[in-house]
Amino acid sequence: MSDQSNLIAKLPSYIDHTLLKADATSQMVRKLCEEAVQYGFYSVCVNGVWVPLCKQSLAGSGVRISVVCGFPLGANDSGVKAYEAAKAAEAGASEIDMVLQIGQLLEGNFDAVMEDIRAVVNAVEGQAIVKVIFETGFLNEEQKKTACRLSEEAGAHYVKTSTGFGPGGAVVDDIRLMRANVSSSIGVKASGGVRDLQTALNMIEAGATRLGTSSGVAIMQGVSGSSTY
């Protein structure tokens, strides 16, 4: 088996199958969970209100629940973010995808950014891991590097590119930069615009250890049609 064939075989374990639309309904969330079980995705990624339904739908499957926090702007008070994360973990989420305080980062208020992240990390310690969403489309290279450093120092477990609601999305150069600016123990999640098999593979080869996408089924259908599989 070639390296790419091996990677394709493991692809489902990289995917956070995502539904974050404002008009998501219980029927859509159930379908998301059914697809995640069918394809063996790592997790579903949803808004906090859907955790109980996901927990019920995924019972016994091994598929985890990721929940967004301070989403999509990152501008909530840190105490509110911490409470939101804690409630999600209490309900059954094992992963929290939080948006950092983007405006504070742009202004250079790095202590505030780090304390915001730390508040969420502390709120779910021992219950859930924390991924920090940068919204890279707003940031220059140095700000991305700084966000990596602050996230790791605050105890986060992953750094992540985008919400999918801001400017731009995941690009290979950002994944490489983020991978190079966190320790090997910190994961890198590519999210925003990962919609087909080749893009997914490019992100992983650049250093992504997780993919956030609402196109998981389409990606896996691309696998079934791939001559390398």
Disulfide bonds with the S-S distance in Angstrom:
none
